[in-house]
Amino acid sequence: MMTGVVLVCFIMLLTEIQFGAIQAQTICNSPQYLELGKRGIVTCRFHKDFFAVWWYTSIDFGNSRPTVKYQNKLTTGPGYESGEFDVHPNGSLIVTEVLLKYEDVFTVAYLPSKEELYGFINVEVIVTVKPDVPFPFITQCGNVSNKCFTVADEADIECSVRGVRPKIHLDFIARTLEGDKNISRELVITSDGDVYTSTVITSYAFHLSPRVVLLVCKAYTNIPGLFENTESIALVQNSLVQTIPDQATSITIQRYERMELHCAENENAFIVWKKAIPPRYEDYELLFYSVNFGQSLIEVFAEDIILENNVSLVLPSVDVQHEGEYVCFYGDGMSDGVRVYNVTVVVLAYPAIDGCNGQAYCELPREYEGSLTCSIKGIRPNVELQWRAYFEDESDLILFSNQKRIVKYNRESFDVTLIVQYRVSDKRRKRLTVECRVVSANNLLSNLARKMDLLFFKEKTFQSHVVTRDVEEEIRMLEAVSGEKRNQFLNEIKERYKDLYDAVKPIPYMKDKTICGNDVFVDPCITFKDSNGKWIGLQTYHNVFSDPRIKSERLLLEGEPGYGKSTLAFQYAYDWCNSIQDSPLKDVDILILLRLKQLGGVSSFYRGIKEFLLPRKSTLTESDIENILTNSNSVVIILDAFDEYPDQNSRTSHIISIIAGKMFCDLIVLLTTRPLCLPQKYSPSPKRLRLRGFTQKARKYYIRKAVDNNDQTVREIEGCLEDNPILRDLCEVPLLFVHFAHIMYDYRNFTTLNSATKFFRHMISCLSHHIKNETQDVDNCNDDLLKNWQHKLYIKAFKALREGRKRMVCRKEELCEKLDQKFYNLYKDMGILVEVPYITAEFFTFNPDHVQYRQEVTFCHKVFCEWYAAHYLSDYIQKNPSLDLKECLRNLHPVDVQYLYRFSCGLNPDSAEKIINYLAEIEGVDKFAILCIFEKTGSIENIKQTISQLCSDGLIISDHDSLLLQRSSMQLLEISAKSKIPVKLLQLHNCFESVDFSISTLNTTSGLAMPSWILVEQLGLRMFNKRTSYDEYVDILKFSAKCPSLSLLGFYGSPPPESFKDESIPSDLQKRNVKVKYYGSYLESPVYTLDLRTGQWKRTDGAQCTEEDFNQMESDWKKVGDRDVDELRRLIFKYREQLSLSATKGNVTPGFVNDDDSIAHGNDDIDIMSQLRIDRKAHTHD
């Protein structure tokens, strides 16, 4: 009864009560926009304790009942009963699904209280439809991004907004430094049912700027959320104007040097850099473009290029592939210009004369007539060689004829050989200096030369007896070193090598376990990089010097610290000394092994040999050593640990000359170093090799050889690692595994150690306990004194890392003075500190015959340095709450010192919070931060939720990622498997290398191994960087059959085999109904499914793939090449948002996989695997 009275009162008073627009707007804004087909809310701000609101779906409601009313917190009315409407507790109208008929003026009657009448408020509702593309799209740019570079002619350039509601006005604008210029010619708006398409055209794009113009297509709307961007930007090059001038600036630059190309000096609105595409150089690829006013925009398409000052193109390290023509367009919107550079990349190498063994100068006995051979290997560009008399006034004395030139092309460089016949006209000459040189107009190449003195034999015809005797006497002196000196040299260096490999201590404090290195040597896993950029495994370490695929005078062996580079070098010395039958070194005359960290200040290679390979009382001189090497048929040089070489920047060091190919260019030189410390100048181009970590097979082999040849021991040690991914990751480093294996065998109590911090703390405790049992010196010291000494060591370690040194290196005397001799001896006996002899530079420089030797001290491995530095860091952060971590951790990137951060979090939970927050701000280390959280808590249970979220979102491991990020991702996979957390989606981007069936792992190009027992449901392999062979495809199928949770295997990029043999497809794939698909290279590419019964690929319509289909796969793959991983990450992030949004709306678990390989979210099916592809239009640049 009361309701009816109130309603009558409202109708009677309708014409009497007036509400100003301002008063109404304070309650309900008008108009309001609701999206068609979505759930919508007409929002009003009523008092929180209001009595009732009645909603009408039009302004003309007459005597009708309210469509829906909310009174006394109860919702009623026909609109509510039909399910069309509801009312929010705050009084706002909820529209269950927005329909076009709701585009009207809604009316709401508002009663603040039972006795108070507020009146009626009108709210205009406008139904909206978001456009097909969330920004105005310029036809020539495609619909993927609102910014692009394109090439177009003077024909109409068009911009559209399609499928939108309401109508949208568009303008075309030319953006200049003088302001925006409207250049729209025509706007057309058409309707298609309930939505509209707006199209604007301009045909005057190049009116202001003839070559390049910056166009903006602008949409005008005040509807929030209708567009992601209301402006689209296109930098357009005029295809009808000759933009490339005939004149270009020629630049010649040496490989690995920094190149900087300037575009323009004045302020410009835009800059565009392009590069000609080989081999025809008629088309150009876009490198980057920059818009430099308003909101600055820089788009980079070449990963190795840096843009300086938004103008200049910079390559920090030029390589051969960077050679070519570079073009820069610049302008301010009113005028423009172009600049062209022709860049030639030079790879330097030095000529070598047969018989000189790579020496810059030598003397060889010869007759007055004969042949000479000169060669230069690994040079670029192709060059001419010339033999000539060195002194101009002697040019008439020798005639060169019958020249034969041989050229071999090696993908990047050339090997050039010149063989000539010579005849000396003056038979009285005892010697004549000749030269082999490079003939080139290029200044970098014209000084490349080698000279030699020809020492002539007596001819059979009559000559002066005196002259003949003098010549023969000189020849005998220079022809070879005496056999006695040669034998002395060989005996002395072999004795030195024996001291090195016979004194191996698996753990230094175990004095009773000093053994021969060969007795515990484990054949390491070594890979080499082939001409296609693929890393291929070697069967044995002997292949480094015997495999024809890596035959080269320069070998570069990379390995992380502790991976066994020095151990391998010592093994080669053992093989040579003992003439091991299987070793290719058994036939080598001389093997020289030098540890470069000892050669600081020693510029002479021969001096280094004398001081560090020969006994101090040796009678052999540097000249003797030089003559022995020069007159040997075969010499192999091993230079160990370039990363620890103090004189890397020296210009006078023989070591640098050898690396650069200026010395011993025709001898085999093996250089070892860390991956992040490669020589900047290495010529000719070396063959790259890489040491991998200890595999399970290698670990078992070592346990049997060096610890205990007992099955139970092997099972116990390996079982501990199998159950603990953190320990297993640490023990991939051979040096750390050796410590682990021996201490585990002695103490048997590693089973509860579930973090890197706990592992290391226990290991140090075991080392310390063992030593303290053998000495009383430290036990006699009080605890405060010990803590003081330890703190000083912590400071030393932290300062060493912060200054960019990967290990603490200092003089023994200095360290003993700071730490006390007793404390120093303790850490040396534990094997944590290692002494390295070196020559003091001051004594060596002024008095080489009275050399002074001193000891430098370093940690046995970088991770020990990080352990002690972490003690200082964690304590310092806790004691300084206002500390600026960014400044404190300067030069300490997690990529370089990951264990510094992990140990710090494990040692001090209070400091861990600040460190983890700091890491969260560093791009690309999100997964690494999870490992730091794990170190802090020491329990997988505490990070399960975070790991579960990462795994449900999807993981990416890419060749573009740092090794730290890849390793962190791999550890997350293993932890998730141990915790029974499934990984919904895993994408491997250009990082597949091989499958090792002996241990059931998929190996990546960075040396990591993914076990088959990880719980991956959808696995995608993106292989754009190289062709994948039939055998590799088969290996991947067989590996996938071992993955217990796999439901979908997807391939991208490299085309698959047209069919598979029956025996090539594992039966387990078919039994478990695992689907295998090829997704092509583009978003538009068809998806093909492998029929596991027949081995044939099928299209979506069920028909078998044709030859035309495979040709299209091949064509698409070649066009794409290796795409930027940022595009993949953008797509992954986009779909993560969709997963999260769908889960919130529909209360579904993100990542639920349907039978059709899609992700279910209510009524939406998102095929993640098919969507993670590159849009053809977005990545096609003229």
Secondary structure, 3 states (H helix, E strand, C coil): CHHHHHHHHHHHHCCCCCCCHHHHHCCECCCEEEECCCCEEECECCCCCCCEEEEECCCCCCCCCCCEEEECCEEECHHHHCCCEEECCCCCEEECCCCHHHCCEEEEEEECCCCCCCEEEEEEEEEEECCCCCCCEEHHHCCCCCEEEEEECCCCEEEEEEEEECCCEEEEEEEECCEEEECCCEEEEEEECCEEEEEEEECCCCCCCCCEEEEEEEEECCCCCCCCCCEEEEEEEECCCCCCCCCCEEEEEECCCCEEECCCCCCCCEEEEEEECCCCCCCEEEEEEEECCCCCEEEECCCCCEEECCCEEEECCCCHHHCEEEEEEEECCCCEEEEEEEEEEEECCCCEECCCCCCCEEEEEECCEEEEEEEEEEEECCCEEEEEECCHHHHHHEEEEEEEEEEEECCCCEEEEEEEEEEECCCCCCEEEEEEEEECCCHHHHCCEEEEEEEECCCCCCCCHHHHHHHHHHHHHHHCCCHHHHHHHHHHHHHHHHHHHCCECCCCCCHHHCECHHHHCCCCCEEEECCCCCEEECCCHHHHCCCHHHCCCEEEEECCCCCCHHHHHHHHHHHHHCCCCCCHHHHCCEEEEEEHHHCCCCCCHHHHHHHHHCCCCCCCCHHHHHHHHHCCCCEEEEEECHHHCCCCCCCCCHHHHHHCCCCCCCCEEEEEECCCCCCCCCCCCCEEEEECCCCHHHHHHHHHHHHCCCHHHHHHHHHHHHCCHHHHHHCCCHHHHHHHHHHHHHHCCCCCCCCHHHHHHHHHHHHHHHHHCCCCCCCCCCHHHHHHHHHHHHHHHHHHHHCCCCCCEEEHHHHHHHHCHHHHHHHHHCCCEEEEEEECHHHHHHCCCCCCEEEEEEECCHHHHHHHHHHHHHHHHHHCCCCCHHHHCCCCCCCCCHHHHHHHHHHCHHHHHHHHHHHHCCCCCHHHHHHHHHHHHCCCHHHHHHHHHHHHHCEEEECCCCHHHHHHHHHHHHHHHHCCCCEEEEEEECCEEEEECCCCEEEECCCCEEECCCCEEEEEEEECCCCCCHHHHHHHHHHHHCCCCCCEEEEEECCCCCECCHHHCCHHHHHCCCEEEECCCECCCCCEEEECCCCEEECCCCCECCHHHHHHHHHHHHHHCCCCHHHHHHHHHHHHHHHHHHHHHHCCCCCCECCCCCEEECCEEECHHHHCCECCCCCCCC
